[in-house]
Amino acid sequence: MTARFRVHRLFAIIVFVAAAAWVGTGKFASVGSEEAHASPAQASEAKAAADTTRAKLRTVAVIKPDFADHAREIRVSGATGADKRTVLAARSSGIISALNVLQGDVVKAAQVVMTLEGSDVTAAVTTAEATLAQRTQELVVAEKLFARGNTAELQLIGVRADKAAAEAQLSQALAAADRLNLRTPFAGVVDNVSVELGEWVQTGTPIATILALDPIIVRAEVSEVDVGFVRTGDRTIVRLVSGVKMEGTVRFVAREASRVTRTFPIEVALPNPDRAIPSGMTAEISLYTQPVRSVMVPRSIITLSASGEIGLRVVNAENVTGFVPVKLIDDTPEGLVVTGVPEGVRIVVSGQDLVQDGETVSVVDSTDSVAMPAAPAE
């Protein structure tokens, strides 16, 4: 029994010594924690590597292009004028027997304005009519005789010639009688009457001035830079010096510039049914060209390519930079309106001059976006 006790006691001492040695190593405190200590270290290293990679990329600010249809506005000054203007002149000489219009009267097309005395002309018409009737009857008789063989063909030809001459004489008489009457070539307003009733006039004497004021025409000139954007049929807003604002359309654009000013004349038609707008009034024309799909951008982001071409720096979906040439459409207080920006890219608004084409960059969204202005009120 004493020997068994000694063996148990010896075994207990060995276990105690082993436990003390284990505790002394400190390993019990790190059981299961090596991985816990290793993970933050690896994460820290990965973060440092990512920060280093990002530090090597340039950062640029971008905006998404806001596409809209933009009609360029071109402002020019002009003046109103009659659609048509003519000075009626006497077609024959004589005394004015009837003057049917006064200054300011509204006239219709083909209305008789003036009539000259012409009793001799009227008598000539009557004589010519009687002569033609006689020659017509003579031709009827001659044809019957020729059909029976009682007259020669040469005589029949002579009678036919006499009738033709009578017809020509009547036409001349009627033309002379028609020249006694002066008619308006178009509807309009009598702006001036230059003669009086009973006055003797000669052929070519000015009688009256007729103006066609509906539509009223605003005539102006555009520069050689802007003429390429103006088309017949473009809508316009016209502001008269009286304060009236109206909408019109471009009806004419000259193809040849003025040799002195190098500008191109244009005409804008405005409805004027009541003829309230007079000729010669100063007007300001706002021309709106055909709408073009475009983008408005800040002036500061326009850059140049290596060849000197103006354009924008953009980034694609993979954050790779590139240069796109653009065409300037309009310069507004809000920014520049340009075309040529493709779909699916973002426009660099900060740092565009610090990066090269094909460079991968770090991208941040900018809040300095430019909105297309609202369409002008009509």
C-alpha positions, 0 to 999 in steps of 0.5 A: 500500500505504501508503494502504491501511494508513492506511485500516485504521488510521483505521477501527480508531481509529474503532471504538476510540473508539466502544467507549470511548464505549459503555463510558463510558455504563455501559449494558452493565451494565443490559442485560436488568436493567431488568425485573428492577429493575422487578418487585420495585418493582411487587411492593412497591407491590402489597404496600403497597396490599394492606397498606393495604386489610387495615389498613382491615378489622377483624380478628375471631376466629371458630369453626365452630359444633359442632351437637349434640342437647342435652337440658336438665337441670332439677333439683328436689327432691321426695319419694316417695309411693304411686301410690294410697292409700286408707283402707278403711271399714266398709260396715255396722255389726256385730261383726268376725267375720273379720280377714284381714290384718295390718299389712305384708301384701301384698294382691291386688285384690278380696281380702276384708279383713274380714267382719262377723257377719250371721246375720240378713242371711244369713237375709234372703237365704234368704227372698228367694230362696224368695220369688222362686222362689214368685213365678216359679212363680206367674207360670208358672201364670198365663201358662198360664191366661191363654193358655187364657182362664181368667184375666184379663189384670189378674191376670196383670199382678199376678203379674208385678209380684209376681215383680219385687218378689221380684227386687228384694227378693233384690237388696237382701238380697244387697247387704246381705250383700255389705256385710258383706265389705270388699274391697281396691280394688287390689293393694298393701300394708297400711300400717295396721290400725285395728281388732281381731277381735271389735270392734263397728264402725259404718258408716264406721269406718276399718278399714285403709290400703292403699298401692299402691307399684308404681310408686312416685311421686316428687312435686315442683314446677318453677318457672314458668320451667322448666315449659314445657320439661317434657313427659309422657313425658320421661325422668328420673334420680332420686337417693334420699336412700339413694343409690339412683339410678333412671331414671323418666318424667314421667307428670303435669305440672300445668296450674295453678300453686300460688297460694302458690309459683307452681310447678307440681306434677309426678309421676315414676313409678319401677318398684318391683316389690319395694316396696323404696322406701318412701313419703315418702323425699326424692329429687332429680330430674334432668329431661331435656327433649326433645333440641334441635339446638343449639350451645354457646358461651362466655358472653362472646360473647353480644351485643345487637342494636340492638333489645335482642335477644340473639344472636351476631355471625356471618360468612358465606363472604364474611367479611361480618358479621351478627347472628343472634338465639338462644334460650337452652336451658341454662346449663352450667359449660362454656358457654351452649347456644343454638338459632337459629344457621344452617348455613354461618356462623362465630361471632365469638368476639373483636371481635364488639362492634367490627363492624357488620352487613354489614361485611367483616372479616378473619377468623382462626380461634380455638382457644377453641372450646367442645365440647358436654358428653357425654350424662349417664349413665343 
